[in-house]
Amino acid sequence: MKNGKTFDDKRLLGVLDGVDARFISDALEYYDSPEPGKTRKARRALVKRIAALAACVVLLAAVFPVLNYVFGGEGGSADYMKYVAGSSVVAENGLILTLSNDRSFYIVTGIGECTDSDITIPSHHNDIPIKQIKEKAFIKNDKIASVSIPDTVTEIGFNAFYECKNLKFELYENGFYLGNPSNPYAFLITFDEEFKGDAVIHEDTKVLANSSFYHNDNITSVKFPEGLTVIGTRAFHRCINIKGVSIPNSVKHIGSEAFWGCKSIKIVYIGSGVESWGSSSFCGCDGIENLYLANGIKTIGSHAFSMCDSLTEVSIPESVTVIEESAFGYCKKLKSVSLSSNVEIIGLHAFYGIGAYNKYGSVNYVGNAKEPYLYAVSLSKEVGDTVSFHEGTAGISQMLLKKADVKSILIDAADNRGKYLRSENNCIIRNSDSSIICGVNVTGIPEGITSIDDYAFNEATVAEEIVLPASLEKIGEESFNRCKNLKKVTFMGAKTELSHAAFENCKTLETVVLPSALTEIPGYCFFGCNALSEIIIPDSVVYLGFGCLNYCESLTEIELPGVIVIDSSAFGNCASLNSVTFSDSLRYIGSMAFSRCYLLKSVQLPDNIEYIAGIAFSSTGMTSFVHPDNVGSFESCAVSLSTELLSLGIQEGVTELKSRYLYSCRVLKEISLPSTLTALESVALFDLPALEKLYYSGTVEEWNAIEKGEKWYVGTPAFKVVCSDGEIEYPAVENDGSGYDMTID
């Protein structure tokens, strides 16, 4: 809240031409505030959006040639950028490519500088495959006559080629296709929404684009060709007259909401080749009565068949090893579930609210006729201090014990060792791979453990000190999230891998001894560990993920001996941080990386750092800042929003300052500008009420020759420009509200 007004994050999404200083300030204030109804995930997603926009220079680097050399030259990409999800580069033909969230492939996100009428999308860039074309990537581009799409592409976003009036499609049976010379029908982009009857897809088609049949009420069935590999996101979303679906064995991926709300479907057959699912693929298909899953399927996706109200029985094949969150949740009539002991992961609420369970004590199970107590999926309302799992239990639903006031858990067998699981130190462990599934009131981690599953100790009480054995290879996502009592964590193994948010919001955690050969600290790993005061980063660590140490308010100093990339918000809100030691390895600092580190008075950046994002050091205690020589041009200043900054220096070589380059440094008195400067865009220097002097290393004549945008110093009082051979006085320019007002409405 600010001035009694609730922050509207739609405003954030509309800021395309720069970062609004006061807007970000309000957004951060909103993020901090404990308003009712703001979930942790929603608040975390918000701050990620803020940082993503604040780092818009990373994305725009592919568009503005002046920044190209920062990323390794025209068409190139510096090696360190492989660590930064969302970073953009330019393909050889000028297309904009953006690195995926998991950093394993590129997405075509726009036309960029490409002027070709016949566009060929490359299959790889710097040996990284190109797998997606983003929604609206080429929208309303009248110059495009043809597009060749490589076989590496597995997803084409909604309206990627919408209203490209001169683009030639291949036509077949009311479908519009794109492809490549070897297969012109590889990608079905859209289907004629006026066609009524049974839809037929070309036999050579490999991928159905996202929303290709979206809301098509006229089709009654669809024939999928053998050879199809991908059914895109929302491909058949609310096609309410389709009666049945038979997915061939060739299909490897079913996209999110692919058949969401197809209420007339009664029979579904899923072929053996499906490897991955998007969320809610058949969610709300309340007409499904018969579901056939072929042996060979390994995963059933999150919410895949949730709210399928007519489904009464399901047989899950032996090949399935993962059933994700709410896969069959709220299937109220589902009274018969049969699955094998091969399932290793049961997601949260995978069978929540189904028609019947097998009960054992206070635990609800699903299984099969021979082994009815295979998977513990929920608890009854009456739960005592101890939960005893049946000795035939093969798996336990993630976060099963999260809300229960349970003091101990065990396998109900004479020696605590059941057929599939065992209990030790109040941990439940899989016998097959020595992985911990869950635990409560944990006194220690048993020796020999190889991994800790996602959410294993989420909100659990553990001992004050946990020693993780050398045998441990991986800690899952949110595995120790919000753990109670935990003060110290010591890794005995050199190469234990951490995961996203592994220790997030462990409020009492004070000391961490990391694995000696660790290479990355993932996003949100120690986010919100307010008491953390000691963490030694080994020199093997090259990447610090998004928000990984954000809100570690007791951290006073940190050394980063081998770090190459510090991602956005990594140390944001570390209010006590006063000393940071960088190594010569450092190349990249993301947006808000040190934002709101109020006690950070100065930093010594290495000479060979190549990129510093906008507001990387905003709201710090620094009184002076000089951009390193190796950092080229800037979209946004690293120290904008700083409240203590008195002087700022920009080195020779910089040619222009973009709109809103510098804003809301409330006490800034002096700025040094290089003689190489050729342009100051509109509102480049915004809202600097204490500014007194600009020191320009060129002559008065050279200063006057600089191209200056309208109100380039709006919101700034009268000041002097001191040149090498004279001075120029500028009057105050107030903000008159003509397009430059940056306050929240």
DASUL-V444253 format. One record per run of one state. SS is the DSSP state (hx for helix, st for strand, lp for the rest). FROM is the first residue (numbers start at 1). TO is the last residue. If there is no record, write none. Layout:
ss-><SS:SS>
from-><FROM:FROM>
to-><TO:TO>
//
This chain:
ss-><lp:st:lp:st:lp:hx:lp:hx:lp:hx:lp:hx:lp:hx:lp:hx:lp:st:lp:st:lp:st:lp:st:lp:st:lp:st:lp:st:lp:st:lp:st:lp:st:lp:st:lp:st:lp:st:lp:st:lp:st:lp:st:lp:st:lp:st:lp:st:lp:st:lp:st:lp:st:lp:st:lp:st:lp:st:lp:st:lp:st:lp:st:lp:st:lp:st:lp:st:lp:st:lp:st:lp:st:lp:st:lp:st:lp:st:lp:st:lp:st:lp:st:lp:st:lp:st:lp:st:lp:st:lp:st:lp:st:lp:st:lp:st:lp:st:lp:st:lp:st:lp:st:lp:st:lp:st:lp:st:lp:st:lp:st:lp:st:lp:st:lp:st:lp:st:lp:hx:lp:st:lp:st:lp:st:lp:st:lp:st:lp>
from-><1:2:3:5:6:9:14:21:33:40:55:56:61:65:72:79:84:88:91:96:100:106:111:118:121:124:126:128:134:146:149:155:157:170:173:175:181:183:192:197:201:207:209:219:224:230:232:244:248:253:255:267:271:276:278:290:294:299:301:313:316:322:324:336:339:345:347:358:361:363:368:375:380:386:391:395:397:408:413:417:418:421:425:427:431:435:440:442:443:451:453:461:463:465:469:474:476:484:485:488:492:497:498:511:514:520:522:534:538:543:545:557:561:565:567:579:583:588:590:611:613:624:627:634:635:647:650:656:658:662:664:670:674:679:681:685:687:693:697:700:706:707:709:716:717:719:724:726:731:733:734>
to-><1:2:4:5:8:13:20:32:39:54:55:60:64:71:78:83:87:90:95:99:105:110:117:120:123:125:127:133:145:148:154:156:169:172:174:180:182:191:196:200:206:208:218:223:229:231:243:247:252:254:266:270:275:277:289:293:298:300:312:315:321:323:335:338:344:346:357:360:362:367:374:379:385:390:394:396:407:412:416:417:420:424:426:430:434:439:441:442:450:452:460:462:464:468:473:475:483:484:487:491:496:497:510:513:519:521:533:537:542:544:556:560:564:566:578:582:587:589:610:612:623:626:633:634:646:649:655:657:661:663:669:673:678:680:684:686:692:696:699:705:706:708:715:716:718:723:725:730:732:733:745>
//
